[in-house]
Amino acid sequence: MHSNSTTPHAAHDELLLARLYGGDVDERDRARALDLVATCEECAGLFADLGAIATATAAMAVPPRPRGFTLSEADAARLRRRSDGGSLHGLFGWRRALGGSMAAIGLAGMVALGAVSALGTGSAMAPQSDRGALTVAAQAAPTAASAYLPGTLTAAPEVNGGGTKQGGATAATGPSGSPLAPPDSTTAPVASQAAGSSAASSATDGTALDGSLNGPTGPTADGHDAGSPAPASSDDSFSSKSTGGGSNSGGPDAWTIALAGSLGLLALGLLLLAAPRLAARRARR
Amino acid sequence: MADGRVVIEAQRAEIRHPDDAGQGIDLAMIEQALRGELDAFNQLVVRHQDHLFALVYRLVPDRDQAADVVQEAFFSAYRNLGAFRGGSVKSWLGRIAVNEAMDLQRSRRRRPSQPYPELEDESWQPPAEQTVEPESRTLAAERSRALAGALAALPFDQRNCIVLFDVEGYDYGEIARIMGVSVGTVKSRIHRGRVALRASLEPVRELFRG
């Protein structure tokens, strides 16, 4: 066993001395620690201080308690109620987990749908030189427009090559009232300029096509003049889209269902999350 | 509840020594409280409130907050009387109080406040026996003040372990169970806490010597 009197105290293991005081040393460490105490004055002082501090901690003066802690009848009644309600805590915990999951899924769904919507709007703002899109849009447009112009649309539509704005109506809500449609048909020069996926949406407003359709236009079935700005009736446009929308007629339906589902999940999840709090508040009363 | 009574009866049967009289009284009071007698529970409160307050005050460096913790601990004990599974009532109450104190400490970590405010007030003097010499009383007060400040400066995990070990006399395993950590963690916290406490008290170490 070497002597520690020649090494500086800073090099000594103070934790080892604390472990010795706490009885947390094996035989080898115990010998090392005792050697430190025996040969290093500061280590011996530290070891003595650890004992003195522990003793003082146990004997530390405590101020008098500021009040008594006995329970009143009202306290007891309240606590009994809460205790009775304790059996519901498991159920509430289960509800909380389910509610959180549902709310998260609902929120994620809404974010995803929003992203899809934004992408759809972006595509509607595609450059006017996209002739392929024009063609597709032009093919889709009359079908939708015919819903507004029953019996009046006899000739095959042609695309207005100029692609300038005709008609003042907007199609902000699109065929199903969804934001998938371009926010304003004036910015995407008529349905005919829009990308294929959203062209039909723009086309729901027959007025947007008045410059591109050959043939007479007349009042619509509901009395609107097809040549004048017509209200963007989502119901009408939705039905027209559903019945004659062609290849992408299922899109808005799925989107709407997904949106409704997400909203429903979010609402139900939030309700489940709030239920335990409401119950707890009622119990406190 | 029924299981609890069986255990209580078993515990009472084990009490054979006069030193266990206090424990026997505690168990009898719990049994009565389980039958709905609030007075019995309040007798239990009166018997243990000083001890619990002294324990919690060392963990929570604020007298009012310590009082709130003790009150919550007794509320919790009343609510969970049926969950008492025998053993020492004093330890059971102590564990509840320590858990309540730890909850408060966790919330205080987010919202720190002035530790031991009454220790900043020089007019406050800890109670002392009248028979003690005035000099000794002054020294004890100084020591308590310095120690309280040093304890408050420790991380609360270390402080809790040291108080439970040195004041309450729990062993490492019991502290590990109460705090929900491993025995090795408890040992480490205690040893490191002791060294830190000693370093913190270095300037006034004469108060603790001789």
Contacts between the chains, C-beta under 8 A, distances in Angstrom:
chain1	res1	chain2	res2	distance
A	14	B	195	5.0
A	15	B	191	5.4
A	15	B	192	6.9
A	15	B	195	6.2
A	18	B	190	7.7
A	18	B	191	3.9
A	18	B	192	7.5
A	18	B	194	4.6
A	18	B	195	5.2
A	19	B	187	7.5
A	19	B	191	5.4
A	21	B	194	6.8
A	22	B	165	7.7
A	22	B	187	6.8
A	22	B	190	5.9
A	22	B	191	6.0
A	22	B	194	7.5
A	24	B	172	7.8
A	24	B	187	5.2
A	24	B	191	7.0
A	46	B	198	6.4
A	48	B	209	7.3
A	49	B	198	5.1
A	49	B	201	7.6
A	49	B	205	5.9
A	49	B	208	6.3
A	49	B	209	7.5
A	50	B	194	5.4
A	50	B	198	6.1
A	52	B	208	4.1
A	52	B	209	6.4
A	53	B	147	7.2
A	53	B	194	7.1
A	53	B	197	5.7
A	53	B	198	6.0
A	53	B	201	6.5
A	53	B	208	6.0
A	54	B	162	8.0
A	54	B	166	4.7
A	54	B	194	7.4
A	56	B	143	5.6
A	56	B	144	7.8
A	56	B	147	5.5
A	56	B	208	5.8
A	57	B	58	7.5
A	57	B	147	6.3
A	57	B	151	7.2
A	57	B	162	6.7
A	57	B	163	7.0
A	57	B	166	4.8
A	57	B	167	6.2
A	58	B	166	5.3
A	58	B	167	5.0
A	59	B	140	7.9
A	60	B	58	6.6
A	60	B	143	7.9
A	60	B	144	5.0
A	60	B	147	5.5
A	60	B	148	6.7
A	60	B	167	7.9
A	61	B	126	2.8
A	61	B	127	6.5
A	61	B	128	7.0
A	61	B	140	6.4
A	61	B	141	6.7
A	61	B	144	4.1
A	62	B	53	7.1
A	62	B	54	4.4
A	62	B	57	4.9
A	62	B	58	7.4
A	62	B	126	7.0
A	63	B	57	7.2
A	63	B	63	5.5
A	63	B	118	5.9
A	63	B	124	6.7
A	63	B	126	6.4
A	63	B	127	7.5
A	64	B	127	6.3
A	65	B	49	6.5
A	65	B	50	6.6
A	65	B	53	4.1
A	65	B	67	6.2
A	65	B	70	7.4
A	66	B	63	6.1
A	66	B	64	6.5
A	66	B	67	5.0
A	67	B	67	6.1
A	68	B	45	7.7
A	68	B	46	7.5
A	68	B	49	6.6
A	69	B	45	5.3
A	69	B	49	4.8
A	69	B	52	8.0
A	69	B	67	7.7
A	69	B	70	5.6
A	69	B	71	5.1
A	69	B	74	5.0
A	70	B	42	4.2
A	70	B	45	5.0
A	70	B	46	6.6
A	71	B	38	6.4
A	71	B	41	6.5
A	71	B	42	6.1
A	71	B	45	6.9
A	71	B	74	6.7
A	71	B	75	7.4
A	71	B	78	6.1
A	73	B	38	6.6
A	75	B	75	7.0
A	75	B	78	7.9
A	76	B	38	4.9
A	76	B	41	7.8
A	76	B	78	6.8
A	79	B	75	5.8
A	79	B	78	5.2
A	79	B	79	5.0
A	82	B	79	6.2
A	83	B	79	4.6
A	83	B	80	7.7
A	86	B	79	7.4
